[in-house]
Amino acid sequence: MSLERSIMAFAGFMVLVSLVLTAFVHHNFMWLTAFVGANLFQSAFTGFCPAAMVLRKLGVRSEAEIAKQG
């Protein structure tokens, strides 16, 4: 799986987890959903994504790197 798809999967997972936590644990977990959304929004404009940095260190390659390898 490429870095770009991994980030989308991770963001979707975090949104779903935060909604479950909001429904069953405490309503303030909605702030986690807001944080994930805000991070996605700012990364669309700046290109900076902390999750991408972590995934890169774990060895996940971008689509360009995968295509270059052949």
Beta strands, then each sheet from edge to edge (+ up, - down):
end
